[in-house]
Amino acid sequence: MPSVDYKNVCVIGAGHVGVPHAVMLAKKCPKITVTMVDDDPRKIAGWNSSLLPFYEPSLQESLEDVRGVNMRFSTELEQSVSESDLILVSVSTPLKDSGAGAGFAPDLMHWERIARLIAQAAKGPKVIVERSTVPVKTASSMAKVLEYNNKHKMVVLSNPEFAKQGSAMLDQASPERVMIGGEDTPEAKAAVEGLVQLYSTWIPKERIIVSGLWSAELSKLTANAFLAQRVASINAISALCEKTGADVEEVASSIGVDTRIGRYGIVAGVGFGGACYETHLKNLIYIARSVRLHQVADYWTSVLTLNQYQKTRFANLVVSSMFNTVSGKRLAVLGVAYKKNTSDARDSPAWDICKSLIRERAKLAVYDPRVASEAISLGLSTEDDAQHLVAVERDAYMAAAGAHGLLILTEWDEFKRLDFQVIFDKMAKPAFIFDGRNLLDQGALRAIGFQVYGVGKPFDEPDPSLAPATAPPVMESLPSSYGL
């Protein structure tokens, strides 16, 4: 059977997964028409304006090249589905917040709803492609909904997204790999080959991996689990470094030379965050528990436990280092995005740390170059009196003015270029810096006069006459029953 030739592509879900991919697809394949559709009219209005819904480096420039040329944004899902031959689905898969498996099981309500909408709108055969990260055999559920609600032949493929926020456009332009999974049927093979031909317009064929449907679905969960594990592993070593006087960056550099380990992701910090790692780990834990692989589930649960422990340690360090109290003290918080080069602060480790310090009655002055003040307020809104204890500042210097301590929680490059002599002069003394990303030249900061604490770094020795030897925990560790 010959491959399917795709001309009209509909992308459902105008978020961090759907938009960068759709823009690059339109840019690299000018002969096809790409329609980005979402049921949120405010989001679509944002994509049709110069004020985009979220920040991603070079996204705006690429969007301007294709918007109104061979790419458009719409809320008309039924029309867009009807006119397309290829439908890429990039909707979210949140965790269930109630019922069986709450907090770990994926909630597939959006996927079932989209499947029913496609079945209702499709006037002929369609190829539907999963782009978001989904649990294994989600494609089977979608296929059943389509089969029972539409007489035409529907093929469901899996094409997981491996691009990283902060470098999504570069990753889309030159991906390390593209994975396409399909069933072993003539229709599915033709659909897969058509997608391979579409991507090979700009991606070398040797980077395109064709696999079974379930392998493709499981691969993205596995990739994120392994990446999260690397972060948790080096953070565990950072705790040991602090106790022994070793330097975690020297340890990481040494082990990274080993080609079996590699350098990527071995960077100590305040913990991993974002919408993917924790959610996908919990999905993996849920799947393992569901098939009675409890030892496997326990293993991945330990990665989550370690990540929570790292955030706990950092918050405790701030309190214990500042004479065992931050009550009433102004603390400058630089960065709440979960990593640099994104405006996304979902599940950022900064939230847990900030909330812990609010509970200790610290006054936080928060600055992030890309996260909106409304998002900062929303991120801390669950804490009592947060509105009285949190101020959002316009720049780092305003945040640091009068502060007793300064916390680096996101590795924005602009923080490395700050004039710390100016900052030191404006801070209360002694002036503390807690570098949660090991971003700064800590020796230079000490020369200015700062008391400096990094992650996995030898610490400034506190004056034992000024503070107790130990401090009470700020955040509780995860209970031993954490999991399903």
C-alpha positions in Angstrom: 0.0 0.0 0.0 1.5 3.4 -0.9 2.1 6.0 1.8 -0.5 8.7 2.6 0.3 12.1 1.1 -0.6 14.8 3.7 -1.6 18.2 2.5 -3.9 19.7 5.2 -2.8 19.3 8.8 -4.9 20.1 11.8 -3.1 20.5 15.2 -5.4 20.4 18.2 -4.2 22.1 21.4 -2.4 25.5 21.2 0.0 24.9 24.1 3.7 24.3 24.7 3.6 21.0 22.7 1.3 21.9 19.8 2.4 25.4 18.8 6.2 25.1 18.3 5.8 21.9 16.4 3.0 23.3 14.2 5.0 26.5 13.5 8.1 24.4 12.4 6.0 22.1 10.3 4.5 25.1 8.5 7.9 26.7 8.1 9.7 23.6 6.8 6.8 22.4 4.6 5.4 25.5 2.8 3.3 23.3 0.4 1.1 22.1 3.3 -1.6 24.0 5.2 -1.4 23.9 9.0 -4.4 24.9 11.1 -3.8 25.3 14.8 -7.1 24.9 16.7 -8.1 25.3 20.3 -11.4 25.8 22.1 -10.0 28.7 24.2 -10.7 31.9 22.2 -8.4 34.0 24.4 -5.5 31.7 23.6 -6.3 31.8 19.9 -6.5 35.6 20.0 -3.1 35.7 21.7 -1.6 33.6 18.9 -3.1 35.9 16.4 -1.5 39.0 18.1 2.0 40.2 18.8 1.6 39.3 22.5 2.0 35.6 22.5 0.5 33.4 25.3 3.9 32.1 26.4 7.6 32.8 25.8 9.9 30.5 23.8 13.1 31.7 22.2 12.8 32.4 18.5 9.1 31.3 18.4 7.7 34.7 17.6 10.1 35.2 14.7 9.3 31.9 13.2 5.6 32.4 13.7 5.7 35.7 11.8 7.1 33.8 8.8 4.1 31.5 8.5 1.1 33.1 10.2 -1.3 34.1 7.5 0.8 32.3 4.8 0.3 28.6 5.3 -0.6 28.6 9.0 -3.7 29.9 10.7 -5.2 29.8 14.2 -8.8 29.0 14.8 -11.5 27.9 17.3 -13.5 26.1 14.6 -12.5 22.5 15.5 -15.3 20.8 13.5 -14.4 22.6 10.3 -10.7 22.2 10.8 -11.0 18.4 11.4 -13.3 18.0 8.4 -10.9 19.8 6.0 -7.7 18.0 7.2 -6.2 14.6 6.3 -3.7 14.5 9.2 -4.8 15.5 12.8 -2.1 16.0 15.4 -3.5 15.9 19.0 -1.6 17.9 21.6 -4.0 18.2 24.5 -3.1 17.9 28.1 -3.2 14.7 30.2 -3.5 15.9 33.9 -3.5 13.7 36.9 -6.8 12.6 38.4 -7.6 14.8 41.4 -10.2 12.4 42.9 -11.3 8.8 42.6 -9.3 5.7 42.1 -5.6 6.5 41.6 -6.0 10.2 42.4 -2.8 12.1 42.2 -1.1 9.4 40.1 -3.5 8.0 37.5 -3.8 10.0 34.2 -7.1 11.7 33.5 -7.9 11.0 29.8 -11.1 13.1 29.7 -9.6 15.5 27.2 -8.4 12.7 24.9 -11.8 11.0 24.9 -13.6 14.3 24.3 -11.3 15.0 21.3 -11.8 11.5 19.9 -15.6 12.0 20.1 -15.3 15.4 18.4 -13.2 14.0 15.6 -15.6 11.2 15.1 -18.5 13.7 14.9 -16.7 16.0 12.5 -14.8 13.6 10.2 -16.5 13.1 6.8 -13.9 10.7 5.6 -10.9 8.6 6.6 -8.4 10.4 8.9 -5.0 9.8 10.4 -4.9 10.9 14.1 -1.5 11.3 15.8 -0.9 11.4 19.5 1.7 14.2 20.2 1.3 14.7 23.9 2.7 12.2 26.4 0.0 9.7 27.2 -0.2 6.4 29.1 0.4 3.1 27.2 -2.6 2.0 25.1 -4.3 5.5 25.0 -4.3 5.0 21.2 -6.4 1.9 21.7 -9.0 3.8 23.7 -9.2 6.6 21.1 -9.5 4.0 18.3 -12.5 2.4 20.0 -14.3 5.7 20.4 -13.7 6.5 16.7 -14.7 3.0 15.5 -18.0 3.1 17.4 -18.9 6.7 16.4 -17.7 7.0 12.8 -18.1 4.7 9.8 -14.9 5.8 8.1 -11.5 4.1 8.6 -9.4 5.9 11.2 -5.8 5.2 12.0 -4.2 6.3 15.3 -0.5 6.7 15.5 1.9 7.8 18.3 4.5 10.5 17.6 5.7 11.6 21.1 7.2 15.0 21.6 10.8 15.1 22.7 11.5 18.9 22.3 12.5 20.7 25.5 11.0 24.0 26.7 13.6 26.8 26.4 15.0 25.2 23.2 11.8 23.9 21.6 12.3 25.7 18.2 15.9 24.5 17.9 14.8 21.0 18.9 12.0 21.1 16.3 14.4 22.3 13.6 17.0 19.7 14.3 15.7 17.0 16.5 17.9 14.2 17.9 15.2 11.7 16.9 11.6 11.5 15.8 9.7 8.5 16.9 6.6 7.2 15.1 4.6 4.2 16.4 1.8 2.4 14.6 0.0 -0.9 14.5 1.0 -3.8 12.2 -1.8 -3.2 9.6 -1.6 -2.0 6.0 -3.5 1.2 6.8 -1.3 2.0 9.7 1.9 1.2 7.8 0.9 3.6 5.0 0.0 6.3 7.5 3.4 5.9 9.2 5.3 6.0 5.9 3.4 9.2 5.0 4.4 10.8 8.3 8.0 9.7 7.7 8.0 11.3 4.3 6.6 14.5 5.8 9.3 14.8 8.5 12.0 13.8 6.1 11.4 17.1 4.3 13.9 18.5 6.8 14.9 15.7 9.1 17.5 13.1 8.1 15.7 9.7 7.8 18.3 8.0 10.0 16.9 10.1 12.9 13.4 8.9 12.3 12.6 5.8 14.4 9.6 3.6 13.4 8.3 1.3 16.2 5.2 -0.4 17.5 2.4 1.7 18.9 2.9 0.8 22.5 6.7 1.2 22.4 6.2 4.8 21.2 3.7 5.6 23.9 6.0 4.2 26.6 9.2 5.8 25.3 8.4 9.4 26.3 7.4 8.4 29.8 10.6 6.4 30.1 12.8 9.2 28.7 11.5 11.7 31.2 11.8 9.2 34.0 15.4 8.6 33.2 16.1 12.4 33.0 14.4 13.0 36.3 16.5 10.1 37.8 19.7 11.8 36.7 18.7 15.0 38.4 17.7 13.3 41.6 20.9 11.2 41.6 23.3 14.2 41.4 21.2 16.1 44.0 21.5 13.1 46.3 25.3 13.3 45.9 25.1 17.1 46.5 23.8 16.4 50.0 26.8 14.1 50.7 29.1 16.7 49.3 27.8 19.3 51.8 28.5 17.0 54.7 32.0 16.0 53.6 33.3 19.2 52.1 33.4 17.9 48.6 32.4 20.0 45.6 29.5 18.5 43.6 30.6 20.3 40.4 34.0 18.7 40.6 32.4 15.3 41.2 29.9 15.8 38.3 32.7 16.9 36.0 34.7 13.8 36.8 31.9 11.2 36.3 30.6 13.1 33.2 33.8 12.2 31.4 32.8 8.6 31.6 31.0 7.9 28.2 28.8 5.4 29.9 27.4 8.2 32.1 27.8 11.4 30.1 27.5 15.0 31.1 23.9 15.8 30.3 21.6 16.5 33.2 24.2 16.0 35.9 23.8 19.4 37.4 22.9 19.8 41.1 20.2 22.3 42.0 17.0 22.8 44.0 15.2 19.9 42.2 13.4 19.3 38.9 10.1 20.9 38.0 7.9 21.6 35.0 4.7 20.0 33.8 6.4 16.8 32.7 8.8 15.1 35.0 6.7 14.6 38.1 3.5 14.0 36.2 5.1 11.4 34.0 6.9 9.7 36.9 3.5 9.4 38.6 2.0 8.0 35.5 4.8 5.4 35.3 4.3 4.5 39.0 0.6 4.1 38.5 1.1 1.8 35.5 3.6 -0.3 37.4 1.2 -0.6 40.4 -1.7 -1.5 38.1 0.2 -4.5 36.7 1.5 -5.4 40.2 5.1 -4.5 39.6 5.4 -3.0 43.1 9.2 -3.1 43.2 9.3 -1.1 39.9 6.8 1.4 41.3 8.9 1.8 44.5 12.0 2.5 42.6 10.5 5.4 40.6 8.7 6.6 43.8 12.2 7.0 45.3 13.1 9.5 42.6 10.1 11.7 43.6 11.0 11.3 47.2 14.6 12.5 46.5 13.3 15.5 44.6 11.1 16.6 47.4 13.9 16.0 49.9 16.1 18.4 47.9 13.6 21.2 48.0 13.2 20.5 51.8 16.9 20.7 52.4 17.3 24.0 50.6 14.4 25.7 52.4 15.8 24.4 55.7 19.3 25.7 54.8 17.9 29.2 54.3 16.3 29.2 57.7 19.1 27.6 59.7 21.8 29.7 58.1 20.0 33.0 58.9 20.3 32.4 62.7 17.3 30.0 62.6 14.7 32.6 61.8 13.5 34.4 58.7 10.3 35.8 60.3 9.9 39.4 59.2 13.0 39.3 57.1 12.9 40.4 53.4 14.2 37.6 51.1 14.8 38.4 47.4 13.8 35.5 45.2 15.3 35.6 41.8 13.5 33.3 39.4 10.4 31.2 39.7 10.3 29.7 36.2 11.1 26.0 36.5 14.1 26.6 34.2 15.6 29.4 32.2 14.3 30.5 28.7 10.7 29.8 29.5 7.8 31.6 31.1 6.4 28.3 32.4 6.4 28.0 36.2 4.2 24.9 36.4 5.4 22.7 39.3 8.5 24.8 39.7 10.6 23.9 42.7 10.6 27.6 43.5 6.9 27.3 44.7 7.6 24.7 47.4 10.6 26.7 48.6 8.8 30.0 48.7 5.7 28.5 50.4 8.0 27.0 53.1 9.5 30.4 53.7 6.1 32.1 53.8 5.1 29.6 56.5 8.1 30.8 58.4 6.7 34.4 58.0 9.5 35.6 55.7 8.7 38.6 53.4 9.4 37.6 49.8 10.4 40.0 47.1 10.1 38.0 43.8 11.5 38.8 40.4 11.5 36.7 37.2 12.3 38.1 33.8 9.5 36.1 32.0 6.9 34.9 34.5 4.0 37.3 34.8 3.2 38.9 38.2 -0.3 37.3 38.0 1.3 33.8 37.6 3.5 34.5 40.6 0.6 35.5 42.7 -1.4 32.4 41.5 1.6 30.1 42.3 1.7 31.2 45.9 -2.0 31.8 46.4 -2.6 28.6 48.4 -0.6 30.0 51.4 -2.3 32.0 54.0 -1.3 35.7 54.1 0.7 35.2 50.9 -0.7 38.5 49.6 0.7 40.3 52.6 4.1 38.6 52.5 4.9 38.5 48.8 5.8 41.5 46.6 6.5 41.1 42.9 9.4 43.4 41.8 10.3 44.8 38.4 14.0 43.9 38.5 16.6 42.1 40.6 18.0 45.3 42.2 14.6 46.3 43.5 14.0 42.8 44.9 17.4 42.8 46.7 17.0 46.3 48.2 16.8 46.0 51.9 16.8 42.2 51.8 18.6 40.0 54.4 19.1 37.2 51.9 18.9 36.5 48.2 17.9 33.2 46.6 18.7 32.1 43.1 16.0 29.6 42.1 16.1 29.8 38.3 19.3 29.8 36.2 18.6 32.9 34.1 21.7 34.1 32.4 20.9 37.8 33.3 21.5 36.9 37.0 25.2 36.2 36.2 25.5 39.8 34.8 24.2 41.6 37.9 26.4 44.0 39.7 26.6 42.3 43.1 28.6 45.0 44.7 25.6 47.3 44.2 23.3 44.6 45.5 25.5 44.0 48.5 25.6 47.7 49.4 21.8 47.8 49.4 21.2 44.6 51.4 20.9 44.3 55.2 24.1 42.9 56.9 25.2 40.2 57.1 24.0 39.6 53.5 23.3 36.0 52.5 23.1 34.5 49.0 21.7 31.0 48.5 22.6 29.9 45.0 20.2 27.1 44.3 21.5 26.7 40.8 25.3 27.1 41.4 25.0 29.9 38.8 27.3 32.5 40.3 31.0 32.9 41.0 30.7 32.1 44.7 34.3 33.0 45.5 33.9 36.5 44.0 30.7 36.9 46.1 32.6 36.0 49.3 35.3 38.6 48.4 32.6 41.3 48.3 31.4 40.2 51.7 28.4 37.9 51.1 27.7 34.8 53.2 27.3 32.3 50.3 25.7 28.9 50.2 25.5 26.8 47.1 24.1 23.3 46.4 26.7 20.6 47.1 29.4 23.2 47.8 31.6 23.7 50.9 29.6 26.2 53.0 30.6 29.3 54.9 31.1 28.2 58.5 28.4 29.9 60.6 29.3 31.5 63.9 28.1 28.9 66.5 27.3 31.6 69.0 24.7 33.1 66.7 22.5 30.1 65.9 21.6 26.7 67.2 23.5 23.7 65.9 20.4 22.3 64.3 17.2 23.8 63.0 13.7 22.3 62.9 12.5 21.1 59.5 10.7 23.7 57.4 8.9 21.2 55.2 7.9 17.7 56.1 9.5 14.9 54.0 7.3 12.7 51.9 5.6 10.0 54.0 6.7 6.5 53.5 3.2 5.7 52.0 3.8 8.2 49.2 2.5 6.5 46.1 -0.5 4.2 45.4 
